[in-house]
Amino acid sequence: MSAAARTRIVLCEDHQMVREGLRALLDGEPDLEVVADASDGEQAVRAALDSASDVVVMDIGLPRCDGIEATRRLRQQAPELPVVILSMHDDATTVDRALRAGARGYVLKGAGFARLCDAIRSVRRGEVYLSPDISDHVLTGYLRAGDSDPLSDREREILRLISDGHTSAAIARQLGLKPKTIENHRANIMDKLQIRTTAGLVRYALRSGLAR
């Protein structure tokens, strides 16, 4: 395949060594090349919109803007640009959130490099790719989940910031809201999830891929 026909990839991974390793491996494929990389979700959105890319490979656990939120923003601004989520999370809730955000592919980090290449090539052809390593019961859970995630986008954003260790006052400043509003959101999150402690919220965020 000629260089002009290679699939152009934006790679977003916050760990530099992993990012550099993946970039070297992807560039070593005759039909793939990384044209831009990023270390957080906001950078990923900008890089994807600024480059003539064909596919975005997106980690979930990213600073500033997590991979699912970045995928959602890209879906809104560049709906034809496919995103492959690269994640260590194999639970139905995270898979569900990623696909609902607009991801066209979902690959587990333990699946191996060949699976990632398969996913990139599949979504480039307009297909949907789910890692075979995602167990049948997880896929079944996704298909039956419906609206199983009770949180709104704003509540997920606040939960992610809580799990990162930010206080209500700090979250309010970052989001341009009043501290009382954040406290109300926090109470609603606890009620919806039936969780009564901050530690419990952090554990939920970790399990669902909202936190690293």
Summary of the structure (lengths in Angstrom):
residues: 212
radius of gyration: 17.5
end to end distance: 37.8
largest distance: 58.0
contacts: 689
relative contact order: 0.11
helix: 54%
strand: 14%
